[in-house]
Amino acid sequence: MCFVCLIIGSTGSWSAVQGKEQRPTISAGERAEIAWQVQNVMSKHAYYKQVNLHCEEMADIWVKENGLYDKTATWTSKYGVEIGLAQIKLNYCTACEDDKKKKLEEVSKTYPAIKNSSENIGIGYMYFMHTNLTPVIEVAGDGKTAKGIWYSIGLSVTPNFEANGKTTIRSNWQPEKYAVDFVKEDGEWKIWHFINLFEPGPTEGTQEFNMEMVKAHGTLGVVPGEQAPTGMGIVHYVTKELPGLYSWSPTTVPQIFPKFPEPYYTFSETFSY
């Protein structure tokens, strides 16, 4: 109830734009309903990610292949920008499936009772949990697109199957930020542009701050086009120059990034995530 109230209550800023432009706009109730639908899409992403059903996720909540928005779909991370649904699918879907098959092969060697067969794909792969928090959502006045940003407090659990038959478990905090453009395609809300950024996570004790890495690679500490970590279902990145991404550093001025979505009428009149 409170979320709906916030969405409806925020429409005053849009009313000024509407009054100036004198263009037909969707109602406050329609905007509130769309905001809920967009929130559901992001929640589905979290559930799919938890069990590594990346291919199923893309088929369900991303813009469709060979559709109007196929070539302009993007995925941005600190490793670069994927342009086009085919490139995103290669890394997020296809490579992930290959990784899961390799991991199952390791599992079956350590635990012979677990057969290396298609019905067991997914066993032994990483476990993720992401909780999408603090949404800030803006819906276009024409009702055709929407934008939102989220924090995500998450964790990952990674098993390691050793040659001696032992299995170890490594877990990590995974704080992230999301910024997403959504578009209504064939009557359903879909992910169009997706920014996924990891943030500094809590650790035990202290660790040395590497200023030289910051000078060489920026606050993100990676080189554009650098190979992403193995086991993430990622082959390679960067099909265009990285945008001005910001991540916290003890030597930089804090800023809100990604920036807030702003009231807008149609997508051509706003910025793209």
C-alpha positions in Angstrom: 0.0 0.0 0.0 2.8 2.4 0.9 4.6 1.7 -2.3 1.5 2.5 -4.4 1.0 5.7 -2.4 4.5 6.8 -3.0 4.1 6.2 -6.8 0.8 8.1 -6.9 2.1 10.9 -4.6 5.1 11.4 -6.9 3.0 12.3 -9.9 3.0 16.0 -9.0 6.4 16.5 -10.6 5.1 14.9 -13.8 2.0 17.1 -13.7 4.1 20.2 -14.3 5.6 18.6 -17.4 2.2 17.4 -18.5 0.7 20.9 -18.1 3.5 22.5 -20.0 3.4 20.1 -22.9 -0.4 19.6 -23.0 0.0 16.0 -24.2 -2.4 13.1 -23.3 -0.9 11.1 -20.5 -1.8 8.0 -18.6 -3.5 8.3 -15.2 -1.9 8.2 -11.8 -3.5 4.8 -11.3 -2.1 3.4 -14.5 1.4 4.6 -13.5 1.0 2.9 -10.1 0.0 -0.3 -11.8 2.9 -0.2 -14.2 5.3 0.5 -11.4 4.1 -2.7 -9.7 4.5 -4.7 -12.9 8.1 -3.3 -13.4 8.9 -4.3 -9.8 7.6 -7.8 -10.5 9.9 -8.1 -13.5 12.9 -7.2 -11.3 11.8 -9.6 -8.7 11.6 -12.4 -11.3 15.2 -11.6 -12.3 16.3 -12.2 -8.7 14.5 -15.5 -8.6 15.8 -16.7 -11.9 19.3 -15.6 -10.9 19.1 -17.6 -7.7 18.9 -20.9 -9.5 20.9 -19.8 -12.6 18.0 -20.1 -15.1 19.5 -17.4 -17.2 18.1 -18.7 -20.5 14.7 -19.1 -19.1 14.9 -15.5 -17.7 15.8 -14.0 -21.0 12.9 -15.8 -22.7 10.5 -14.6 -20.1 11.3 -11.0 -19.0 13.7 -9.6 -21.7 12.8 -8.1 -25.0 12.3 -10.7 -27.6 14.8 -12.0 -30.2 14.3 -10.4 -33.6 11.9 -8.0 -32.2 11.7 -4.2 -32.4 14.2 -3.7 -29.4 16.5 -6.7 -30.1 19.4 -4.7 -31.5 19.3 -1.9 -29.0 19.1 -4.1 -25.9 22.2 -3.6 -23.6 23.8 -5.0 -20.5 26.3 -2.8 -18.8 28.7 -3.9 -16.0 32.2 -2.9 -14.8 33.5 -5.2 -17.5 31.9 -3.3 -20.3 28.8 -3.0 -22.4 27.0 -5.8 -24.3 25.0 -4.5 -27.3 22.2 -6.5 -28.8 20.3 -9.4 -27.4 22.4 -12.0 -29.3 25.6 -10.8 -27.5 23.8 -10.7 -24.1 22.5 -14.1 -24.7 25.9 -15.5 -25.6 27.3 -14.5 -22.2 24.4 -14.6 -19.8 22.7 -17.6 -21.2 24.8 -19.8 -23.4 28.1 -19.5 -21.5 26.3 -20.1 -18.2 24.8 -23.3 -19.5 28.3 -24.4 -20.6 29.7 -23.6 -17.2 26.9 -25.6 -15.5 27.7 -28.7 -17.6 31.4 -28.4 -16.7 30.5 -28.1 -13.0 28.3 -31.2 -13.2 31.2 -33.1 -14.7 33.3 -32.2 -11.7 30.5 -33.2 -9.3 30.0 -36.6 -10.9 33.7 -37.4 -10.5 33.7 -36.5 -6.8 30.3 -38.1 -6.2 29.8 -41.0 -8.6 26.2 -41.5 -7.5 25.4 -38.2 -9.2 25.2 -39.0 -12.8 26.5 -36.6 -15.5 23.2 -36.4 -17.3 20.9 -33.6 -18.6 18.4 -33.9 -15.7 21.2 -33.1 -13.2 22.5 -29.9 -14.9 22.7 -27.2 -12.3 24.0 -29.4 -9.5 27.2 -28.1 -8.0 26.9 -24.6 -9.6 26.9 -21.3 -7.8 24.0 -20.2 -5.6 23.0 -16.6 -5.6 20.6 -14.6 -3.5 19.7 -11.0 -4.4 17.2 -8.8 -2.6 16.1 -5.8 -4.7 15.6 -2.9 -2.3 14.9 0.9 -2.3 13.3 1.1 -5.8 13.0 4.5 -7.5 10.7 4.1 -10.5 9.5 6.5 -13.1 6.9 5.6 -15.7 6.7 7.5 -19.0 3.7 9.8 -19.5 2.8 7.9 -22.7 2.8 4.6 -20.8 5.2 2.9 -23.2 8.4 2.7 -21.2 9.6 2.9 -17.5 12.9 3.4 -15.7 14.1 2.3 -12.3 17.1 1.9 -9.9 17.6 -0.5 -7.1 20.0 -1.6 -4.4 20.6 -5.3 -4.0 22.0 -6.8 -0.8 23.1 -10.3 -1.9 25.4 -13.2 -1.4 26.9 -16.0 -3.5 27.9 -19.5 -2.4 30.4 -21.4 -4.6 31.3 -25.1 -4.2 34.8 -26.3 -5.1 35.2 -30.0 -5.9 38.7 -31.1 -5.2 40.6 -34.1 -6.7 41.0 -35.7 -3.3 37.2 -36.0 -3.0 36.8 -33.1 -0.7 34.3 -30.4 -1.3 34.8 -26.8 0.1 32.3 -24.0 0.1 33.2 -20.3 -0.4 30.7 -17.6 0.3 30.8 -13.9 -0.5 28.6 -10.9 0.1 27.4 -9.4 -3.2 26.1 -5.8 -2.8 24.9 -4.6 -6.2 23.1 -1.7 -7.9 20.7 -2.1 -10.8 19.5 0.6 -13.2 17.0 -0.6 -15.8 15.0 0.7 -18.7 11.8 -1.3 -19.4 9.6 -1.2 -22.5 6.1 -2.5 -23.1 6.4 -5.2 -25.9 3.3 -7.1 -27.0 1.4 -5.9 -24.0 4.0 -7.1 -21.4 6.8 -5.2 -19.6 10.3 -6.4 -20.6 13.9 -5.5 -19.7 15.5 -3.4 -22.4 18.7 -1.8 -21.0 20.3 -3.3 -17.8 23.1 -1.9 -15.6 24.5 -4.3 -13.1 27.2 -3.0 -10.8 28.9 -4.7 -7.9 29.6 -2.5 -4.8 32.2 -2.9 -2.1 31.1 -5.7 0.3 31.7 -6.3 4.0 34.8 -8.3 4.9 36.4 -9.7 8.1 39.2 -7.5 9.4 41.0 -5.0 7.3 42.5 -5.1 3.8 45.1 -2.9 2.1 43.9 -0.3 -0.3 45.7 -0.5 -3.6 46.1 3.1 -4.8 48.2 2.1 -7.8 45.3 0.0 -9.2 43.0 3.0 -8.7 45.3 5.2 -10.7 45.7 2.7 -13.4 42.2 1.5 -13.8 39.9 3.9 -12.0 37.8 3.2 -8.8 36.5 0.0 -10.4 39.9 -1.5 -10.5 39.4 -3.3 -13.9 40.6 -2.7 -17.4 37.9 -2.2 -20.1 37.6 -5.4 -22.0 39.3 -7.4 -19.2 38.3 -11.1 -19.0 35.5 -11.5 -16.4 36.0 -13.9 -13.5 35.5 -17.6 -14.4 32.3 -19.3 -13.3 30.1 -16.2 -14.0 28.7 -17.5 -17.3 30.6 -14.7 -19.1 32.7 -15.1 -22.2 33.9 -11.6 -22.9 32.8 -8.1 -22.7 33.0 -4.6 -24.3 31.4 -3.9 -27.6 31.6 -0.1 -27.0 33.5 2.3 -24.8 32.5 2.1 -21.1 30.3 4.9 -19.8 31.4 7.0 -16.8 30.7 4.4 -14.1 31.2 5.2 -10.5 32.0 2.9 -7.6 32.9 3.9 -4.1 36.5 4.5 -3.3 38.1 6.1 -0.1 39.8 8.7 -2.4 36.8 9.8 -4.5 33.9 12.2 -3.8 30.7 10.1 -3.1 28.0 10.4 -5.7 24.6 8.9 -6.5 25.1 6.5 -9.3 23.3 5.4 -11.3 21.4 8.7 -11.3 17.8 8.9 -10.4 15.2 8.4 -13.1 13.5 11.7 -13.9 9.9 12.4 -14.9 9.5 12.2 -18.7 6.9 11.8 -21.3 8.4 9.5 -24.0 11.8 7.7 -24.1 13.3 9.9 -26.7 13.2 12.8 -24.2 15.1 11.1 -21.4 18.5 9.4 -20.9 19.2 5.7 -21.3 20.6 3.4 -18.7 
